[in-house]
Amino acid sequence: MKVMKKGLLLLCVTLLTSVILTACGGVNENEESNQIKESPAAETGKVRTFEHILGKIEVPERPQRVIGLFVEDEMSALGVKPIMQYSSGSYYQTYLEPYLKDVPKLDTAAMNFEAIMAAKPDLIILGFQGWADEGSYEKLSKIAPTYVFTGSEIQTPENWRKNLRTVADLLGKSDVAEEIIKKREEETKNAKQLLADSSGRGTAALLRIHASKELRLYGGPGGQVGTALYGDFGLEPSGIVRKLAWGEDMDIQTISMEVIPQIDADYLFLAVDEGRREQAKELMESPIWKNVPAVKKGHVYEVRGDVWITNGPIAYEKKLEDVVNAMTKQ
């Protein structure tokens, strides 16, 4: 028996050494197409087929190394940490830092295919179809199966359930997605009732000092801001919002300083992009700003722009928190 046990132990050590040596080996051009099969994600050896805007892909049953560009919010909510995260120049979704600590950034303005290959993903998800243009999809598909959302899918707030379910299905986390959807619907219902019952509730608006130095007034009824603020949360848009930023394809309106005195909202949410703090200071110190009704009432609340232009579950919870804290504050 001792001889048999010793033989089995030797066999296990040999097999383990072989696996480690194989995993540590490099990936050359001829091996790219086999990379998915060699990935630790293919624990069961099973794959599932998905159809998207650019074709069909086969995905491991439970992918482990995922690059999900602009779906990091959904991934984080589902409990999956991506191996690379979206950025565009210096911009990235800073509100996700607690979830994406130490995750390297991938600048989509100049896709680094060598860095992507070195990360050895077993699944790539592109939040925007434009990132698949000019041969990028073909290059990415050689590295790992690549799923492509259309830009309108991710940017349309009404699609949040569908988008979350798609990401969850790709990751093998469909059950978690349903829990998130149920929780969000309950929280929205409770918050809407709380806001309706709160005393002194008035009209609202959201102004953003954009990275381009523009002053942007957000409206609705669609769009990332309007759908949540005036739809889900049931707030009343201010007169200036209805005048300048209301209707189909009018949810964002660039305004000049001359329009600031016309912002008649009782509650004003202000988003200041990175690098625009000095501009915000100058605005807040100007006489025209000090005469804005919400400023006089002390009802100006700073929020994060990256949160309010994102539709993911984590961003949505933060929007809800912003509004409830502001509107129920006595």
C-alpha positions in Angstrom: 0.0 0.0 0.0 2.8 2.4 0.8 4.4 1.7 -2.6 1.0 2.4 -4.3 0.5 5.7 -2.4 4.0 6.8 -3.2 3.4 6.0 -6.9 0.1 8.0 -6.9 1.8 10.9 -5.2 4.6 10.9 -7.7 2.0 10.8 -10.6 0.0 13.8 -9.1 3.2 15.9 -8.7 4.2 15.1 -12.3 0.8 16.1 -13.6 0.7 19.3 -11.6 4.2 20.2 -12.8 3.1 19.6 -16.4 0.0 21.9 -15.9 2.1 24.7 -14.4 4.6 24.6 -17.2 1.9 24.6 -19.8 0.1 27.6 -18.1 3.3 29.6 -17.9 4.1 29.1 -21.6 3.8 32.1 -24.0 1.1 32.6 -26.6 2.4 32.8 -30.1 0.5 33.9 -33.2 -0.4 30.3 -34.1 -1.8 29.6 -30.6 -4.0 32.7 -30.4 -7.1 30.8 -31.6 -6.5 28.1 -29.0 -6.1 30.5 -26.1 -9.8 30.2 -25.1 -9.6 26.4 -24.7 -6.4 26.7 -22.6 -8.0 29.3 -20.3 -8.7 28.4 -16.7 -12.3 29.5 -17.4 -13.1 26.4 -19.3 -13.3 24.4 -16.1 -16.0 22.1 -17.3 -14.9 22.2 -21.0 -18.4 23.4 -21.8 -19.2 26.4 -24.0 -22.3 28.4 -24.7 -23.2 30.2 -28.0 -24.2 33.8 -28.0 -25.4 36.0 -31.0 -24.6 39.7 -31.1 -24.6 42.5 -33.6 -21.5 41.2 -35.4 -22.1 37.5 -35.3 -22.0 34.4 -33.0 -19.4 33.5 -30.4 -18.8 30.6 -28.1 -18.2 31.5 -24.5 -16.9 29.3 -21.6 -19.6 28.2 -19.3 -18.1 30.4 -16.5 -15.5 32.8 -17.8 -12.9 33.8 -15.2 -10.8 36.5 -17.0 -13.1 39.1 -18.5 -12.4 42.5 -20.1 -15.7 44.3 -20.1 -15.3 47.8 -21.5 -18.0 50.2 -20.2 -19.9 47.4 -18.6 -17.7 47.4 -15.5 -20.6 48.7 -13.4 -22.8 45.7 -14.3 -19.8 43.3 -13.8 -19.1 44.8 -10.4 -22.7 44.6 -9.3 -22.7 40.9 -10.4 -19.6 40.3 -8.3 -17.1 39.8 -11.2 -13.9 41.9 -11.2 -12.7 42.6 -14.7 -9.0 42.2 -15.6 -8.8 45.5 -17.4 -11.1 48.6 -17.2 -12.3 51.2 -19.6 -10.7 54.7 -19.9 -10.6 57.4 -22.6 -7.6 59.6 -22.2 -7.6 60.7 -18.6 -11.4 59.9 -18.1 -12.6 56.8 -16.4 -15.5 55.9 -14.1 -14.0 57.0 -10.9 -17.0 56.0 -8.8 -16.1 52.4 -9.4 -12.7 52.7 -7.8 -13.7 50.8 -4.7 -14.6 47.8 -6.9 -11.8 48.1 -9.5 -8.8 48.8 -7.2 -5.5 47.9 -9.0 -7.3 47.0 -12.2 -5.2 48.3 -15.1 -6.9 50.8 -17.5 -7.3 50.2 -21.2 -7.5 53.4 -23.2 -10.2 52.9 -25.9 -9.0 55.9 -27.8 -6.0 53.8 -28.9 -6.7 50.2 -28.3 -3.6 48.3 -27.1 -4.0 44.8 -28.5 -0.7 43.6 -27.2 -1.8 44.6 -23.6 -5.1 42.8 -24.2 -3.3 39.6 -25.4 -0.9 39.7 -22.5 -3.9 39.9 -20.1 -5.1 36.5 -21.5 -8.9 37.1 -21.3 -11.3 34.3 -22.0 -14.1 36.8 -22.8 -14.1 40.4 -24.1 -17.3 42.6 -23.9 -17.4 45.9 -25.8 -20.0 48.4 -24.6 -19.9 50.3 -27.8 -19.9 49.0 -31.4 -17.4 51.8 -32.5 -14.7 50.0 -30.6 -15.1 47.1 -33.0 -14.6 49.1 -36.2 -11.6 49.3 -38.5 -10.6 45.7 -38.0 -10.5 45.9 -34.2 -13.2 43.2 -33.9 -11.2 40.7 -36.0 -8.1 41.4 -33.9 -9.9 41.0 -30.6 -11.7 37.9 -31.7 -8.3 36.2 -32.3 -7.5 36.8 -28.6 -10.8 35.8 -27.1 -14.5 35.5 -28.0 -15.8 39.1 -28.2 -19.3 40.3 -27.6 -20.4 43.7 -29.0 -23.2 45.9 -27.7 -24.5 48.6 -30.0 -24.0 52.1 -28.6 -27.7 52.7 -28.4 -28.2 49.6 -26.2 -25.8 50.8 -23.4 -26.8 54.4 -23.6 -30.6 53.9 -23.5 -31.7 53.9 -19.9 -34.8 51.8 -20.6 -32.5 49.0 -21.6 -30.9 48.6 -18.2 -32.6 45.3 -17.4 -31.8 43.8 -20.8 -28.2 45.0 -20.7 -27.7 43.6 -17.2 -29.2 40.3 -18.1 -27.0 40.1 -21.2 -23.8 40.7 -19.2 -25.0 38.3 -16.5 -25.8 35.6 -19.0 -22.3 35.9 -20.6 -20.8 35.6 -17.1 -23.0 32.8 -16.0 -24.6 35.0 -13.3 -28.2 35.2 -14.4 -29.6 34.4 -11.0 -27.7 37.3 -9.5 -29.0 39.7 -12.1 -32.6 38.9 -11.2 -31.8 39.6 -7.6 -30.3 43.0 -8.5 -33.4 43.9 -10.7 -35.8 43.0 -7.9 -33.8 45.0 -5.4 -33.6 48.0 -7.7 -37.3 48.0 -8.4 -38.2 47.9 -4.7 -35.7 50.6 -3.8 -37.1 52.9 -6.6 -40.7 52.3 -5.5 -39.8 53.1 -1.9 -37.8 56.2 -2.8 -40.4 57.6 -5.1 -43.0 57.3 -2.3 -40.6 58.9 0.2 -39.9 61.8 -2.2 -43.6 62.2 -2.9 -44.3 62.4 0.9 -41.4 64.7 1.7 -42.5 68.2 2.7 -41.5 71.2 0.6 -40.6 69.2 -2.5 -40.3 71.4 -5.6 -38.8 71.4 -9.1 -35.4 70.1 -10.0 -32.6 70.5 -12.6 -29.1 69.1 -13.2 -26.3 71.3 -14.5 -22.9 69.8 -15.4 -19.6 71.7 -15.9 -18.2 69.4 -18.6 -14.6 68.6 -19.2 -14.8 70.6 -22.5 -15.6 73.7 -20.3 -19.2 73.6 -21.5 -22.2 74.2 -19.2 -24.6 71.4 -19.9 -28.2 71.4 -18.7 -29.8 68.0 -18.6 -33.4 67.4 -19.3 -35.7 64.6 -20.5 -37.9 62.8 -20.5 -35.3 60.2 -21.8 -31.6 60.3 -21.4 -29.5 59.1 -18.4 -30.5 62.0 -16.2 -34.1 62.6 -17.2 -35.2 58.9 -17.0 -34.0 58.7 -13.4 -34.7 62.2 -12.1 -38.0 62.9 -13.7 -39.2 59.4 -14.5 -38.2 56.9 -11.9 -37.9 59.3 -9.0 -40.9 61.4 -10.0 -39.5 64.8 -9.7 -40.8 67.8 -11.5 -38.5 69.4 -14.1 -38.0 73.1 -13.6 -39.3 75.6 -16.2 -35.9 76.2 -17.8 -35.5 72.5 -18.3 -38.8 72.2 -20.0 -38.0 75.2 -22.1 -34.5 74.2 -23.3 -33.9 70.5 -22.7 -37.2 68.7 -23.1 -38.4 66.4 -25.8 -37.0 63.7 -28.1 -33.2 64.1 -28.6 -33.2 67.2 -26.5 -32.1 65.8 -23.2 -28.8 67.7 -23.2 -28.5 71.4 -23.9 -25.3 73.5 -23.8 -26.0 76.9 -22.2 -24.1 80.1 -21.8 -23.5 82.0 -18.6 -26.3 84.4 -19.6 -28.8 81.5 -19.0 -27.7 80.9 -15.5 -30.1 83.4 -13.9 -33.0 81.6 -15.7 -32.4 78.4 -13.8 -35.5 78.4 -11.7 -35.2 75.0 -10.1 -36.0 74.7 -6.3 -33.3 72.0 -6.2 -30.2 72.1 -8.3 -27.8 69.2 -8.8 -24.3 70.3 -9.9 -21.8 67.9 -11.5 -18.2 69.1 -11.9 -15.9 67.1 -14.2 -12.3 66.5 -13.4 -10.2 69.5 -14.2 -13.0 72.0 -14.0 -12.9 72.8 -10.3 -11.5 76.3 -10.9 -14.2 77.0 -13.4 -16.8 75.8 -10.9 -15.3 78.1 -8.2 -15.5 81.1 -10.6 -19.1 80.3 -11.3 -20.1 80.0 -7.7 -18.4 83.2 -6.8 -20.2 85.2 -9.5 -23.1 87.5 -8.7 -25.4 85.8 -11.2 -24.9 82.4 -9.5 -25.7 83.8 -6.1 -29.1 85.0 -7.3 -30.2 81.6 -8.6 -33.2 80.5 -6.5 -31.7 77.1 -5.5 -28.5 78.8 -4.4 -30.4 81.3 -2.2 -32.3 78.4 -0.6 -29.2 76.4 0.0 -30.5 73.7 -2.3 -27.5 73.1 -4.5 -26.1 69.6 -4.3 -22.9 68.5 -5.9 -23.0 65.1 -7.6 -20.7 63.0 -9.8 -21.0 63.4 -13.5 -19.7 59.9 -14.3 -22.5 58.5 -12.1 -25.3 60.5 -13.7 -24.4 59.6 -17.3 -24.1 55.9 -16.6 -27.0 53.4 -16.5 -25.4 50.6 -14.5 -26.9 49.3 -11.2 -24.2 50.8 -9.0 -24.5 54.2 -10.7 -28.3 54.1 -10.3 -28.1 53.4 -6.6 -25.8 56.4 -6.2 -28.3 58.6 -8.2 -31.0 57.4 -5.9 -28.9 58.2 -2.8 -28.1 61.7 -4.2 -31.7 62.6 -4.7 -33.1 61.2 -1.5 -30.4 62.9 0.6 -31.1 66.2 -1.1 -34.8 66.2 -1.3 -35.5 64.9 2.2 -32.9 67.0 3.9 -34.6 69.4 6.3 
